[in-house]
Amino acid sequence: MVQIHVKEHPLLDAAGVVIELPGPQGEESPPWLQEMISPDFPCEPMTEELRKAVRSLLRHGGYRPAGRGKPSSEWLQKAAAEGKLTSIFPLVDLGNSASRISGLPLSVVDLDRVEGELSIGLGESGQKYVFNASGQEIDIAGLVCLGDSLGPCANAVKDSQRTKTDPQTRRCLIQLWGTLEAPEVTRRLLKQVSEAGERLGGRLEGVEFLPQ
């Protein structure tokens, strides 16, 4: 079981699951997974209550979740509805489709790319990390993030480039950024992600969140 130490946060409902595939994930998702990111797949719009709850979660440490810095789940719903959500890799598509349907943001982290122990806490003033292959950075000051011994590597807005999956990825962490204002949504999302992981042929491993 993977352990993640969590600094106290009054709104965070952290959850997660590890998915280990029998081989490299490759580049192409199965048809059923590609269908889940299509604009025709049934998906209820995010409620205003959930949108506000997720933004409050991210705002707690002083981060401003607006514009390009809004929760990834908001962007995913909009992109999917407009037919702009394209297939990337199976594990990424799994995360994107589940986040789009639930309205909660999540992170997909290649566990073979992390160093040392994992923890969750707020980004410090001046902290940034590269989030895409072009070298663009996100300022994570005040934003609740997952990190390892090298520093923060994922959050509810944009995951870092250094721990993203690629076609060779076999073992990943799906980190859910749930809110205590909607714990039932977190539980549903965890169930959905776990079932999709098994459908991909993956073996599931639990995640234990410990106070830091």
Sequence and secondary structure as in RCSB ss.txt:
>XXXX:A:sequence
MVQIHVKEHPLLDAAGVVIELPGPQGEESPPWLQEMISPDFPCEPMTEELRKAVRSLLRHGGYRPAGRGKPSSEW
LQKAAAEGKLTSIFPLVDLGNSASRISGLPLSVVDLDRVEGELSIGLGESGQKYVFNASGQEIDIAGLVCLGDSL
GPCANAVKDSQRTKTDPQTRRCLIQLWGTLEAPEVTRRLLKQVSEAGERLGGRLEGVEFLPQ
>XXXX:A:secstr
 EEEEE   SSEEEEEEEEE SS   S   HHHHHHTSTTS      HHHHHHHHHHHHTTT    GGGS HHHH
HHHHHHTT      HHHHHHHHHHHHH   EEEEEGGG  S EEEEEB TT EEE STT  EEE BT EEEEETT
EEEEESS   GGG   TT  EEEEEEEEETT HHHHHHHHHHHHHHHHHTT EEEEEEEEE 
